[in-house]
Amino acid sequence: MNGIVYNATYTKNILGPVQFPRTTDELFDMAKKLTDKGYPCLVTSPNVTYFNILYTTWWAQYEGMEQIVNFYSGLAPAGTNGEMVLSPEIALQQGRLEALEAAEQILSRTDVLLYDWPDVQEYFVGIEGAMYPCGDWFYPETKEAFSLYPGMDIQFRRVPVISALGEKLGITDVELSLAVDYADQILAGKTAKKPSISPASLTVDEVLDAVVKARSVTQTVSYSHTVAANAWSSRLEHAKNFLRLMASDRGQEVFSRALDGTATLPYGFDISKIDWYASTHSFAKDRFEIARGANYLFPRFDLPLGKFLPEFSCLGAQATYALLIDNPIDHMTAQQIIQNDYKCFYYKWSEWLSSAGLS
């Protein structure tokens, strides 16, 4: 699963005790305070695609998972009556623009390193940077770097909720932050008192339900890490038995222990009840708490257009580069990327529909 790796020690040494951002407005505020003092907030590299963890998550937070399903089904609203039709206007979902605009704003206060991902990760642990968009593989891959800085408090956190969602729901960013606190309690399986918020038109329950759903959005790349058993194998039953083992409590415990608790299988096993969990690294515990209430976001290859649509933008990982680059020839604003995507979708639409058997 993916999120934000957070160096709490680094941030505390510069700003004093601070709360990890719950919304993108709070993220922008922390970034400004850090960069105004001459320190980077986020660390990333154009050589990796991890920055898209942020804007794909913000897209799903704003739109809701139902609209993500509509996107990969090729369905866009035809008018005000709620009718959904096959249309390249799926590229114009408002959440895609809001997500890229948030990314555009935070990239202006991001330290961009021209390194490959292993070097960026080790650089982040040992030298500087408050946040690094990455996945739960971060700790297993940087254990040696962690050991060099035993007092460093490196955490794994959920992506802050996009503040544009608050505007959509008719609440202030302060109220959105309170709603996020409530959501965190609910997702942790705890009883939570409803915060005092005053939505413009929706009910309090409607707003809180939307924020809980947004907060649960967790991007994953697990879909790209798969294995298969040959249907014609004379030992196919062995493969099936292995799958049964991995879905059992024992199999899930072995799997998680082998990965230092930084990965679990989605079959409901509670690793916090195992004796070794207490001594595992806090990063693994952070990761498990996120997993408890995660609603996973990934390309929906099972839906009609899922095999043909880009995961987010026709530019792919270059969307981050286009937002970031100062060169006026290559630079693109969030709005320009969306318009470029719409043209891309429009010209490829007939081909995609034909390939999907929809025309």
Phi, psi and omega per residue, in radians:
M1 nan 2.768 -3.059
N2 -2.042 2.722 3.120
G3 -3.003 -2.487 3.126
I4 -2.154 2.188 3.002
V5 -1.460 2.220 -2.976
Y6 -2.140 2.175 3.091
N7 -1.632 1.582 -3.077
A8 -1.169 -0.555 3.139
T9 -1.152 -0.791 3.125
Y10 -1.007 -0.843 -3.096
T11 -1.165 -0.716 -3.139
K12 -1.129 -0.672 -3.140
N13 -1.123 -0.465 -3.097
I14 -1.686 -0.769 -3.020
L15 -1.883 -0.145 -3.005
G16 1.468 -3.039 -3.123
P17 -1.074 2.150 3.130
V18 -2.405 2.709 3.083
Q19 -1.554 2.467 3.077
F20 -1.096 2.414 -3.078
P21 -0.993 2.312 3.094
R22 -1.653 -0.437 -3.136
T23 -2.257 2.910 3.132
T24 -1.195 -0.543 3.074
D25 -1.099 -0.697 3.074
E26 -1.169 -0.625 3.078
L27 -1.099 -0.793 3.138
F28 -1.105 -0.652 3.140
D29 -1.145 -0.782 3.106
M30 -1.116 -0.718 -3.140
A31 -1.075 -0.727 3.135
K32 -1.115 -0.756 -3.138
K33 -1.093 -0.697 3.139
L34 -1.210 -0.860 -3.071
T35 -1.222 -0.519 3.063
D36 -1.110 -0.444 3.090
K37 -1.617 0.019 3.097
G38 1.599 0.294 -3.120
Y39 -2.061 2.460 3.110
P40 -1.286 2.649 3.041
C41 -1.643 -1.218 3.101
L42 -1.632 2.616 3.037
V43 -2.101 2.333 3.097
T44 -2.679 -3.086 3.128
S45 -2.607 2.440 3.056
P46 -1.192 -0.165 -3.136
N47 -1.499 -0.052 3.084
V48 -2.253 2.803 -3.100
T49 -1.773 0.228 -2.992
Y50 -1.155 -0.415 -3.099
F51 -1.115 -0.449 3.140
N52 -1.189 -0.197 3.013
I53 -0.972 -0.664 -3.090
L54 -1.233 -0.973 -2.997
Y55 -1.343 -0.431 3.032
T56 -1.233 -0.656 3.085
T57 -1.143 -0.760 3.136
W58 -1.099 -0.653 3.080
W59 -1.007 -0.884 -3.114
A60 -1.194 -0.614 3.094
Q61 -1.063 -0.767 -3.076
Y62 -1.267 -0.804 -3.045
E63 -1.411 -0.561 -2.989
G64 1.555 2.627 -3.063
M65 -1.107 -0.457 3.112
E66 -1.085 -0.675 3.133
Q67 -1.309 -0.442 3.030
I68 -1.159 -0.701 3.061
V69 -1.077 -0.759 3.115
N70 -1.092 -0.664 3.127
F71 -1.037 -0.903 -3.107
Y72 -1.302 -0.184 3.027
S73 -1.636 -0.112 3.133
G74 1.360 0.351 -3.027
L75 -1.795 2.223 3.096
A76 -2.255 2.670 3.139
P77 -1.149 2.401 -3.115
A78 -1.598 -0.286 -3.115
G79 -3.058 -2.718 -3.079
T80 -1.561 -0.061 -3.091
N81 -1.561 0.043 3.085
G82 1.514 0.006 3.135
E83 -1.189 2.358 3.137
M84 -1.893 2.318 -3.123
V85 -2.333 2.749 3.047
L86 -1.146 2.150 -3.064
S87 -2.814 2.473 3.065
P88 -1.185 -0.099 3.121
E89 -1.234 -0.019 2.975
I90 -1.028 -0.452 3.115
A91 -1.141 -0.317 -3.061
L92 -1.731 0.272 3.050
Q93 -0.926 2.289 -3.068
Q94 -1.029 -0.595 -3.125
G95 -1.102 -0.509 3.115
R96 -1.175 -0.729 3.102
L97 -1.179 -0.796 -3.135
E98 -1.042 -0.704 -3.125
A99 -1.140 -0.768 -3.137
L100 -1.202 -0.604 3.096
E101 -1.164 -0.646 3.066
A102 -1.150 -0.738 3.114
A103 -1.102 -0.709 3.132
E104 -1.047 -0.710 -3.104
Q105 -1.216 -0.748 -3.097
I106 -1.325 -0.482 3.128
L107 -1.122 -0.449 3.127
S108 -1.198 -0.235 3.131
R109 -2.170 0.607 -3.120
T110 -2.007 2.407 3.072
D111 -1.499 1.996 -3.080
V112 -1.728 2.126 -3.088
L113 -1.903 2.277 -3.129
L114 -1.497 0.971 -3.137
Y115 -2.069 2.875 2.959
D116 -1.433 2.923 -2.970
W117 -1.032 -0.647 -3.132
P118 -1.123 -0.661 -3.125
D119 -1.222 -0.681 3.111
V120 -1.081 -0.740 -3.104
Q121 -1.123 -0.782 3.140
E122 -1.206 -0.642 3.085
Y123 -1.052 -0.749 -3.102
F124 -1.104 -0.775 -3.103
V125 -1.114 -0.747 -2.935
G126 -1.724 -0.344 -2.971
I127 -2.078 -1.212 -3.082
E128 -2.756 2.871 -3.140
G129 2.079 2.327 3.134
A130 -1.508 -0.629 -3.032
M131 -2.460 2.595 3.111
Y132 -2.489 1.966 3.071
P133 -1.114 2.149 -3.064
C134 -2.841 -2.976 -3.140
G135 -2.074 -3.120 -3.076
D136 -1.242 -0.098 3.055
W137 -1.304 -0.163 -3.045
F138 -0.978 -0.848 -3.080
Y139 -1.158 -0.862 3.125
P140 -1.004 -0.562 -3.092
E141 -1.466 -0.227 -3.102
T142 -2.177 0.383 -3.101
K143 -0.983 -0.688 -3.127
E144 -1.142 -0.709 3.103
A145 -1.143 -0.679 3.083
F146 -1.011 -0.725 -3.071
S147 -1.128 -0.401 3.136
L148 -1.374 -0.282 -3.107
Y149 -2.293 1.215 -3.020
P150 -1.084 -0.414 -3.119
G151 -1.583 0.000 -3.081
M152 -1.382 2.215 3.140
D153 -1.639 1.639 3.132
I154 -1.770 2.117 -3.052
Q155 -2.027 2.815 3.038
F156 -2.024 2.127 -2.991
R157 -2.221 2.724 3.025
R158 -1.167 2.661 3.049
V159 -1.174 2.300 3.113
P160 -0.973 2.627 3.136
V161 -1.320 2.373 -3.102
I162 -1.136 2.235 -3.062
S163 -1.147 -0.421 3.092
A164 -1.059 -0.417 3.085
L165 -1.127 -0.670 3.101
G166 -1.052 -0.749 3.103
E167 -1.091 -0.726 3.127
K168 -1.088 -0.633 -3.098
L169 -1.537 -0.111 3.104
G170 1.381 0.597 3.093
I171 -2.261 2.815 3.112
T172 -1.358 2.941 3.119
D173 -1.204 -0.543 3.052
V174 -1.093 -0.763 3.113
E175 -1.173 -0.630 3.092
L176 -1.100 -0.704 3.114
S177 -1.078 -0.730 3.101
L178 -1.122 -0.666 3.118
A179 -1.179 -0.593 3.092
V180 -1.167 -0.718 3.069
D181 -1.016 -0.759 3.107
Y182 -1.074 -0.791 -3.128
A183 -1.050 -0.704 -3.135
D184 -1.070 -0.674 3.104
Q185 -1.166 -0.755 -3.141
I186 -1.113 -0.783 -3.107
L187 -1.185 -0.396 3.085
A188 -1.489 0.032 3.124
G189 1.396 0.353 -3.099
K190 -1.808 2.838 3.040
T191 -1.448 2.282 -3.074
A192 -2.239 2.478 3.065
K193 -1.440 2.326 -3.137
K194 -1.129 2.323 -3.130
P195 -1.264 2.827 3.115
S196 -1.504 1.745 3.114
I197 -2.278 2.722 -3.094
S198 -2.259 1.441 3.141
P199 -1.088 2.617 -3.104
A200 -1.189 -0.695 -3.084
S201 -2.406 -0.618 -3.141
L202 -1.304 2.867 3.040
T203 -1.401 2.833 3.105
V204 -1.039 -0.745 -3.131
D205 -1.105 -0.686 3.113
E206 -1.112 -0.722 3.129
V207 -1.153 -0.832 -3.108
L208 -1.113 -0.662 3.096
D209 -1.082 -0.749 3.129
A210 -1.140 -0.675 -3.118
V211 -1.255 -0.687 3.080
V212 -1.054 -0.756 3.119
K213 -1.121 -0.728 3.134
A214 -1.134 -0.724 -3.102
R215 -1.162 -0.482 -3.096
S216 -1.375 -0.251 -3.089
V217 -1.080 2.152 -3.096
T218 -2.379 1.988 -3.133
Q219 -1.259 2.498 3.110
T220 -2.382 2.669 3.040
V221 -1.997 0.285 -3.118
S222 -1.033 -0.515 -3.126
Y223 -1.059 -0.390 -3.111
S224 -1.656 0.071 3.123
H225 -2.126 1.440 -3.038
T226 -2.256 2.853 3.038
V227 -2.301 2.850 -3.132
A228 -2.423 2.641 3.056
A229 -1.915 2.355 -3.136
N230 -1.191 2.134 -3.095
A231 -1.094 -0.365 -3.112
W232 -1.695 0.075 -3.120
S233 -1.152 2.496 3.099
S234 -1.336 -0.141 -3.134
R235 -2.099 0.569 -3.111
L236 -1.043 -0.577 -3.129
E237 -1.097 -0.542 3.092
H238 -1.117 -0.719 3.119
A239 -1.106 -0.721 3.120
K240 -1.123 -0.688 3.105
N241 -1.120 -0.636 3.112
F242 -1.131 -0.730 3.103
L243 -1.093 -0.698 3.106
R244 -1.102 -0.703 3.107
L245 -1.078 -0.811 -3.086
M246 -1.158 -0.419 3.105
A247 -1.515 -0.166 3.129
S248 -1.410 2.858 3.100
D249 -1.030 -0.740 -3.119
R250 -1.106 -0.791 3.142
G251 -1.100 -0.701 3.132
Q252 -1.177 -0.629 3.105
E253 -1.154 -0.786 3.134
V254 -1.066 -0.775 -3.139
F255 -1.047 -0.846 -3.094
S256 -1.198 -0.707 3.135
R257 -1.090 -0.680 -3.124
A258 -1.130 -0.420 -3.117
L259 -1.917 0.474 3.069
D260 0.990 0.486 3.112
G261 1.375 0.025 -3.085
T262 -1.522 0.090 3.048
A263 -2.599 2.483 3.078
T264 -2.386 2.775 3.080
L265 -1.623 2.585 -3.008
P266 -1.431 0.916 -3.108
Y267 -2.085 0.299 2.975
G268 1.491 0.119 -3.118
F269 -1.344 2.306 -3.083
D270 -1.653 1.734 -3.094
I271 -1.270 -0.246 -3.133
S272 -1.202 -0.233 -3.139
K273 -1.614 0.033 3.141
I274 -1.568 2.541 -3.029
D275 -1.045 -0.633 -3.075
W276 -1.338 -0.190 -3.074
Y277 -1.098 -0.652 -3.094
A278 -1.055 -0.539 -3.086
S279 -1.692 0.000 -3.136
T280 -1.322 2.865 -3.073
H281 -1.137 2.567 -3.116
S282 -1.054 -0.470 3.104
F283 -1.044 -0.752 3.129
A284 -1.123 -0.654 3.130
K285 -1.186 -0.699 3.061
D286 -1.023 -0.772 -3.089
R287 -1.107 -0.716 -3.119
F288 -1.189 -0.632 3.122
E289 -1.133 -0.635 3.075
I290 -1.172 -0.719 -3.097
A291 -1.104 -0.528 -3.104
R292 -0.936 -0.758 -3.050
G293 -2.015 0.373 -3.034
A294 -1.290 2.404 2.946
N295 -1.997 1.834 -2.886
Y296 -1.347 2.381 3.119
L297 -1.885 2.226 3.139
F298 -2.809 2.816 3.106
P299 -1.046 2.303 -3.041
R300 -1.625 1.407 -3.141
F301 -1.191 -0.234 3.132
D302 -1.434 -0.168 -3.118
L303 -1.691 2.807 -2.950
P304 -0.838 -0.767 -3.083
L305 -1.874 0.139 -3.073
G306 -1.042 -0.535 -3.121
K307 -1.381 -0.203 -3.010
F308 -2.013 -0.559 -3.126
L309 -1.265 2.607 2.996
P310 -1.181 2.724 -3.125
E311 -1.029 -0.655 3.093
F312 -2.476 -1.031 -3.058
S313 -2.206 2.636 3.046
C314 -1.095 -0.353 3.107
L315 -1.366 -0.225 -3.102
G316 1.075 -2.433 -3.141
A317 -1.136 -0.322 -3.139
Q318 -1.218 -0.191 3.080
A319 -1.069 -0.737 3.086
T320 -1.082 -0.792 3.141
Y321 -1.067 -0.732 -3.110
A322 -1.123 -0.647 3.094
L323 -1.219 -0.566 -2.975
L324 -1.497 -0.686 -2.966
I325 -1.135 2.408 3.117
D326 -1.445 -0.406 -3.128
N327 -0.971 2.044 -3.070
P328 -1.084 -0.370 3.129
I329 -1.268 -0.685 -3.069
D330 -1.718 -0.359 -3.083
H331 -1.186 2.459 3.053
M332 -2.349 2.476 3.028
T333 -1.427 2.964 3.094
A334 -1.016 -0.755 -3.138
Q335 -1.100 -0.690 3.135
Q336 -1.160 -0.634 3.105
I337 -1.144 -0.744 3.122
I338 -1.095 -0.746 3.132
Q339 -1.173 -0.653 3.076
N340 -1.111 -0.710 3.108
D341 -1.116 -0.715 -3.139
Y342 -1.076 -0.731 3.094
K343 -1.098 -0.741 3.121
C344 -1.064 -0.834 3.141
F345 -1.101 -0.737 -3.092
Y346 -1.070 -0.802 -3.074
Y347 -1.295 -0.475 -3.115
K348 -1.682 -0.070 -2.966
W349 -1.017 -0.875 -3.104
S350 -1.069 -0.702 3.119
E351 -1.112 -0.765 -3.138
W352 -1.118 -0.791 -3.140
L353 -1.086 -0.725 3.134
S354 -1.115 -0.776 -3.122
S355 -1.124 -0.540 -3.117
A356 -1.522 -0.042 -3.116
G357 1.278 0.480 -3.098
L358 -1.812 0.066 3.127
S359 -2.453 nan nan
